[in-house]
Amino acid sequence: MSRIDVNHVWKIYPRGNVVAVQDLTFTCHDKEFLAILGPSGGGKSSTLRMLAGLEDITRGEILFDGKVVNHLGPAERNVALAFESYALYYRLNVYENIAFPLRARGMKGPEVDKRVKFIAELLELTPYLKKYPGSLAGGVQQRVSLARALVRKPNVTLLDEPLSHMDQRVRHELRARIRHLHDELGLTTIYVTHDQAEAIALCDRLLIINEGKLQQIGTVEEVWNRPANKFVAYFIGEPTMNFIPAVVENERAVAILTDEGKRVFTLEGNPGRKIRRSGSDTWSSAPAR
């Protein structure tokens, strides 16, 4: 079992007193694929680094299966990490790159060989095991990076925009592989990205963060059809939602001032849909895109 609970977590960088994450609370369930989505500088990577144990937590608690891990390092948390940069050992061949974390833990040869060949087969890396990373295309190198992260059978898999610099064809291929691995190995995965198409294609639930604050967490359908606030309504969807200043007439109608005078629009369709206010604007909780 691999459940993650983040309880009222803050990250404040002393230099400049920068608040990167503010009072963040959420749960990632066992075997769930959770995507953390938000604009650049919104606090996504700081959150992931605290989960990994690469950043100290200023306030709050992170629990793995009910155990507080605030003061444990990455190795003690048994997390798999994969980043945009491959961070491969270019003097080692693919086999030894994948085997490295197993050998570092003192695992013996036969078990190392069994695990390396198993994960290599899942990621279709068997033909490359004797090759060196410098001779491989970027998509293959990223698969090697994923294999090295996952070969230890981690409690939690943390992926920080691992596909962001790849071309579209390779990204589509690796998305499918990542989701297949998640399902095949029964992983608990947290995936950070600013690309909503990527997040939607992969995740069970979305966690949307902006300026270090949680905006909404839910399934794609929940976030799409019932955005929690104006930021989520604007940020999610392609094309983005339009906002028009209006005046609420009643629960089912708004008035918009035009050059030709006031025009009243009545909402039709889903009776549960109501008009919501955000400052001087109005927007529907089930918007037309």
C-alpha positions in Angstrom: 0.0 0.0 0.0 1.3 3.5 -0.9 -0.9 6.4 0.2 0.4 9.9 0.5 -1.2 12.5 2.8 0.0 16.2 2.6 -1.3 18.1 5.6 -1.1 21.9 5.8 2.4 22.0 4.2 4.2 25.2 3.7 7.5 25.9 1.9 9.1 29.3 2.5 12.6 30.0 1.1 14.5 32.2 3.6 16.4 34.0 1.0 14.0 36.7 -0.1 11.3 35.2 2.1 9.6 33.6 -0.9 6.5 31.6 -0.1 6.5 28.8 -2.7 3.8 26.6 -1.2 1.0 27.8 1.1 -1.0 25.5 3.5 -1.3 22.7 0.9 -3.5 19.7 1.9 -4.4 16.8 -0.3 -4.3 12.9 -0.5 -3.0 10.7 -3.2 -4.5 7.3 -2.8 -2.8 3.9 -3.2 -2.3 3.1 -6.9 -3.7 6.5 -8.0 -2.2 8.5 -10.8 -2.4 12.1 -9.6 -1.3 15.0 -11.9 -0.2 18.3 -10.4 -1.0 21.0 -12.9 -0.4 24.7 -12.8 1.4 27.6 -14.5 5.2 28.0 -14.3 6.3 29.2 -10.8 3.0 28.1 -9.2 4.6 25.7 -6.7 4.4 22.4 -8.5 8.1 21.5 -8.4 8.6 22.7 -4.8 5.7 20.4 -3.8 7.3 17.4 -5.6 10.7 18.1 -4.1 9.2 18.1 -0.6 7.5 14.8 -1.4 10.8 13.4 -2.5 12.7 14.6 0.5 14.9 16.9 -1.6 13.5 20.1 0.1 12.9 20.6 3.8 9.3 21.4 4.8 8.8 24.7 6.6 5.6 23.8 8.3 3.1 20.9 8.1 3.4 17.1 7.6 3.9 14.6 4.8 2.8 11.0 5.5 3.5 7.8 3.6 1.0 5.1 4.6 0.3 7.1 7.8 3.9 7.5 8.8 5.4 11.1 9.0 8.4 11.3 6.6 9.3 14.9 7.1 12.9 14.1 8.3 13.5 11.1 6.0 15.7 11.4 2.9 14.8 10.2 -0.6 16.4 6.7 -0.1 14.5 6.1 3.2 11.2 7.1 1.5 11.8 4.6 -1.3 10.6 7.1 -4.0 11.4 6.8 -7.7 12.3 10.2 -9.3 12.4 11.1 -13.0 13.0 14.6 -14.2 13.2 16.5 -17.5 16.9 15.9 -17.6 17.8 12.2 -18.0 20.7 12.4 -15.5 22.2 9.1 -16.9 25.7 7.9 -16.3 27.3 8.2 -19.7 30.3 6.0 -18.9 28.0 3.1 -18.1 25.9 1.2 -20.6 22.1 1.0 -20.4 22.2 -2.3 -18.4 24.5 -0.8 -15.8 22.5 2.5 -15.6 19.4 0.6 -14.8 21.2 -1.7 -12.4 23.0 1.1 -10.5 20.4 1.7 -7.8 20.1 -2.0 -7.1 23.8 -2.5 -6.8 24.0 0.6 -4.5 21.6 -1.3 -2.2 23.8 -4.3 -2.1 21.6 -6.5 -4.2 23.3 -9.6 -5.6 23.9 -10.4 -9.3 21.1 -12.9 -10.2 18.4 -10.7 -8.6 19.9 -7.6 -10.3 19.8 -9.3 -13.7 16.2 -10.5 -13.2 14.9 -7.0 -12.3 16.9 -5.2 -15.0 15.7 -7.5 -17.7 12.1 -7.4 -16.5 11.9 -3.6 -16.5 13.8 -3.4 -19.8 11.3 -5.7 -21.4 8.4 -3.6 -20.2 9.9 -0.4 -21.6 11.2 -2.2 -24.8 14.8 -1.5 -23.9 16.2 -5.0 -24.3 17.9 -4.2 -27.7 19.7 -1.3 -26.1 21.1 -2.9 -22.9 24.7 -3.0 -24.2 24.6 0.4 -25.7 25.8 3.7 -24.1 23.4 6.6 -23.5 25.3 9.0 -25.7 24.4 6.9 -28.8 20.7 6.8 -28.1 17.9 9.1 -29.1 16.2 11.3 -26.5 13.1 9.2 -26.3 15.1 6.1 -25.6 17.3 7.9 -23.0 14.1 9.0 -21.2 12.9 5.4 -21.1 16.3 4.4 -19.6 15.8 7.1 -17.0 12.3 5.8 -16.2 13.6 2.2 -16.0 16.3 3.2 -13.6 13.8 5.0 -11.4 11.3 2.1 -11.4 13.6 -0.9 -11.1 13.6 -0.6 -7.3 9.9 -1.2 -7.1 9.3 2.2 -5.4 6.6 3.0 -2.9 5.9 6.3 -4.8 6.8 7.4 -8.3 7.4 11.1 -8.7 7.8 12.5 -12.3 8.7 16.2 -12.8 7.8 17.2 -16.4 9.8 14.3 -17.9 8.5 14.9 -21.4 8.4 18.6 -21.7 11.4 19.0 -24.1 10.4 16.2 -26.5 8.7 16.4 -29.8 5.0 15.6 -30.1 5.4 12.1 -31.5 7.8 10.9 -28.8 5.7 12.5 -26.1 2.6 10.6 -27.2 4.5 7.3 -27.2 6.0 7.9 -23.8 2.7 9.0 -22.2 1.2 5.7 -23.2 4.2 3.8 -21.8 4.1 5.7 -18.5 0.5 5.0 -18.0 1.0 1.3 -18.9 3.8 1.0 -16.4 1.7 2.6 -13.7 -1.1 0.1 -14.3 1.1 -2.9 -14.9 3.2 -2.4 -11.7 0.4 -1.1 -9.5 2.3 2.2 -8.8 1.3 5.3 -6.9 2.3 8.1 -9.2 2.4 11.9 -8.9 3.2 13.7 -12.2 4.0 17.4 -12.4 3.3 19.3 -15.6 2.2 22.6 -16.9 0.7 20.8 -20.0 -3.0 20.2 -19.4 -3.4 17.9 -22.4 -0.6 15.7 -20.9 -2.2 15.7 -17.5 -5.7 14.9 -18.8 -4.3 12.0 -20.9 -2.6 10.4 -18.0 -4.3 11.1 -14.7 -7.0 9.7 -12.5 -7.4 13.0 -10.8 -6.0 16.6 -11.3 -4.6 18.8 -8.5 -4.5 22.4 -9.7 -2.1 24.8 -7.9 -1.4 28.4 -8.5 0.8 30.9 -6.5 1.5 28.0 -4.1 -2.1 27.5 -3.2 -4.4 24.6 -3.9 -7.1 25.7 -6.3 -9.0 22.4 -6.9 -8.6 18.7 -6.8 -10.9 16.2 -8.6 -11.4 14.1 -11.7 -11.1 15.7 -15.1 -14.9 15.8 -15.4 -15.3 17.4 -12.0 -12.7 20.1 -12.8 -14.0 20.7 -16.3 -17.7 20.9 -15.5 -17.5 22.3 -11.9 -14.5 24.6 -11.6 -14.0 25.8 -8.0 -13.1 29.4 -9.0 -12.4 31.7 -11.8 -8.7 30.7 -12.1 -9.6 27.1 -12.6 -12.3 28.0 -15.1 -9.9 30.0 -17.1 -6.9 27.7 -16.8 -8.5 24.4 -17.8 -9.8 24.0 -21.3 -8.8 24.6 -24.8 -9.6 27.2 -26.0 -9.7 29.1 -22.7 -13.0 30.4 -21.3 -14.1 33.9 -22.0 -15.2 36.2 -19.2 -17.7 39.1 -19.8 -18.7 41.7 -17.2 -22.3 41.2 -16.3 -25.0 41.7 -13.7 -26.8 38.8 -12.0 -30.6 39.2 -12.5 -31.4 36.0 -10.7 -30.2 32.4 -10.4 -31.0 31.7 -14.0 -30.3 35.0 -15.8 -27.6 37.6 -16.3 -27.7 41.0 -17.9 -24.9 42.3 -20.1 -24.6 45.9 -21.0 -24.0 46.5 -24.8 -23.8 49.5 -27.0 -27.5 48.8 -27.8 -28.5 48.7 -24.1 -29.0 46.0 -21.6 -29.5 42.4 -22.8 -30.7 39.6 -20.5 -29.6 36.0 -21.1 -31.3 33.1 -19.5 -29.5 29.8 -18.8 -31.1 26.7 -20.2 -30.4 23.0 -19.9 -29.1 21.4 -16.7 -31.3 22.6 -13.9 -28.5 22.2 -11.4 -26.4 24.7 -13.1 -26.3 28.1 -11.5 -24.6 31.4 -12.0 -21.6 32.1 -9.8 -20.1 35.4 -8.9 -16.4 36.4 -9.0 -15.9 40.0 -8.2 -17.7 42.1 -10.8 -17.9 39.2 -13.3 -20.3 36.3 -13.6 -19.7 32.8 -14.9 -21.5 29.6 -15.1 -20.5 26.5 -13.1 -20.9 24.4 -16.2 -19.4 26.6 -18.9 -19.7 26.2 -22.6 -16.2 26.0 -24.0 
